[in-house]
Amino acid sequence: MGIYIFRDNQQQGPYEEALLIEAMANGSMHKDTMALVEGSQDWIPLAEILPPAPAPVIVHEVSAPKMSLASILLDSLGFPFCKSGWITIIVGAVCFAVARLFTGIFGGIAISGYLLAYYMDIIGSSANGIDSCPDWPGFSSLIDDIIRPYLQGMTAGIISVLPAIIAFILASYYESSPWMITAGALLVASLFYYPMAMIGVVLFGNIGGAFPHRVIPALCRTFPASLLLGIVNAALFALPVLNSYFARHLPLIGGSYQYCIYLYCMIVEARFLGLFYQRERSVIQWD
């Protein structure tokens, strides 16, 4: 569905619905902007056309004693096996592996969006002190359950690595060693930035939570504890990548096995981020 908007005294568009939803969520588009759906003749406020944006996660104070970082890490490593969590991983891995065989790039995007929705569910529930692995999210809307989580996760990733990409381009253009060193340092920094950015996306309910004015102060306030965010993120990113070589040599079950490892790492990281936020909530100061 194409949507035209009237802004800056001119008609603009058409735009896809998902892009306008994201623009409203991050504040770059106002809900009262006049809009026109393709095929219609009536200009109405944008908010009357688009579905409502998801509400930010409300995190409640947990009365349990403050966990140490070591306890958070150990809890996160065992979290996927709590109650029926291991069944969730196995069933999900088989289903995703089979689906991936019969779908192309759009199937890959759909699976990624659904997994990002689950990833963010775990962050939110863990931040609220829920100690059981949630079930797979329900599916009621392509926009809310697939496209929005996908765009939020991908945009947070782009924001995280964009400074490093720019530095690499400058290093290539100027053939400069200092720029190359800077690019490498920024790439390492993105490993710390992205986890806090995803916490921000979940807590604020939109991609604005991944912007530097929120993420960088939060990383600084929680230093040196925030160093563990990058270490955990790097380790859990590297494990599925290294495991993919081994999975390719497993007949029949290679795809399912690879998804099992990926889902395990994803759940562990999401649990760690949720518990980290609960532990550092008063320091992060996002309330």
Secondary structure in CASP SS format (residue, H / E / C, confidence):
PFRMAT SS
TARGET T0000
AUTHOR 0000-0000-0000
METHOD secondary structure of the structure
MODEL  1
M C 1.00
G E 1.00
I E 1.00
Y E 1.00
I E 1.00
F E 1.00
R E 1.00
D C 1.00
N C 1.00
Q E 1.00
Q E 1.00
Q E 1.00
G E 1.00
P E 1.00
Y E 1.00
E E 1.00
E H 1.00
A H 1.00
L H 1.00
L H 1.00
I H 1.00
E H 1.00
A H 1.00
M H 1.00
A H 1.00
N C 1.00
G C 1.00
S C 1.00
M C 1.00
H C 1.00
K C 1.00
D C 1.00
T C 1.00
M E 1.00
A E 1.00
L E 1.00
V E 1.00
E C 1.00
G C 1.00
S C 1.00
Q C 1.00
D C 1.00
W C 1.00
I E 1.00
P E 1.00
L H 1.00
A H 1.00
E H 1.00
I C 1.00
L C 1.00
P C 1.00
P C 1.00
A C 1.00
P C 1.00
A C 1.00
P C 1.00
V C 1.00
I C 1.00
V C 1.00
H C 1.00
E C 1.00
V C 1.00
S C 1.00
A C 1.00
P C 1.00
K C 1.00
M C 1.00
S C 1.00
L H 1.00
A H 1.00
S H 1.00
I H 1.00
L H 1.00
L H 1.00
D H 1.00
S H 1.00
L H 1.00
G H 1.00
F H 1.00
P H 1.00
F H 1.00
C C 1.00
K C 1.00
S C 1.00
G H 1.00
W H 1.00
I H 1.00
T H 1.00
I H 1.00
I H 1.00
V H 1.00
G H 1.00
A H 1.00
V H 1.00
C H 1.00
F H 1.00
A H 1.00
V H 1.00
A H 1.00
R H 1.00
L H 1.00
F C 1.00
T C 1.00
G C 1.00
I H 1.00
F H 1.00
G H 1.00
G H 1.00
I H 1.00
A H 1.00
I H 1.00
S H 1.00
G H 1.00
Y H 1.00
L H 1.00
L H 1.00
A H 1.00
Y H 1.00
Y H 1.00
M H 1.00
D H 1.00
I H 1.00
I H 1.00
G H 1.00
S H 1.00
S H 1.00
A H 1.00
N C 1.00
G C 1.00
I C 1.00
D C 1.00
S C 1.00
C C 1.00
P C 1.00
D C 1.00
W C 1.00
P C 1.00
G C 1.00
F C 1.00
S C 1.00
S C 1.00
L H 1.00
I H 1.00
D H 1.00
D H 1.00
I H 1.00
I H 1.00
R H 1.00
P H 1.00
Y H 1.00
L H 1.00
Q H 1.00
G H 1.00
M H 1.00
T H 1.00
A H 1.00
G H 1.00
I H 1.00
I H 1.00
S H 1.00
V H 1.00
L H 1.00
P H 1.00
A H 1.00
I H 1.00
I H 1.00
A H 1.00
F H 1.00
I H 1.00
L H 1.00
A H 1.00
S H 1.00
Y H 1.00
Y H 1.00
E C 1.00
S C 1.00
S H 1.00
P H 1.00
W H 1.00
M H 1.00
I H 1.00
T H 1.00
A H 1.00
G H 1.00
A H 1.00
L H 1.00
L H 1.00
V H 1.00
A H 1.00
S H 1.00
L H 1.00
F H 1.00
Y H 1.00
Y H 1.00
P H 1.00
M H 1.00
A H 1.00
M H 1.00
I H 1.00
G H 1.00
V H 1.00
V H 1.00
L H 1.00
F H 1.00
G C 1.00
N C 1.00
I H 1.00
G H 1.00
G H 1.00
A H 1.00
F C 1.00
P H 1.00
H H 1.00
R H 1.00
V H 1.00
I H 1.00
P H 1.00
A H 1.00
L H 1.00
C H 1.00
R H 1.00
T C 1.00
F C 1.00
P C 1.00
A C 1.00
S C 1.00
L H 1.00
L H 1.00
L H 1.00
G H 1.00
I H 1.00
V H 1.00
N H 1.00
A H 1.00
A H 1.00
L H 1.00
F H 1.00
A H 1.00
L H 1.00
P H 1.00
V H 1.00
L H 1.00
N H 1.00
S H 1.00
Y H 1.00
F H 1.00
A H 1.00
R C 1.00
H C 1.00
L C 1.00
P C 1.00
L C 1.00
I C 1.00
G H 1.00
G H 1.00
S H 1.00
Y H 1.00
Q H 1.00
Y H 1.00
C H 1.00
I H 1.00
Y H 1.00
L H 1.00
Y H 1.00
C H 1.00
M H 1.00
I H 1.00
V H 1.00
E H 1.00
A H 1.00
R H 1.00
F H 1.00
L H 1.00
G H 1.00
L H 1.00
F H 1.00
Y H 1.00
Q H 1.00
R H 1.00
E H 1.00
R H 1.00
S H 1.00
V H 1.00
I H 1.00
Q C 1.00
W C 1.00
D C 1.00
END
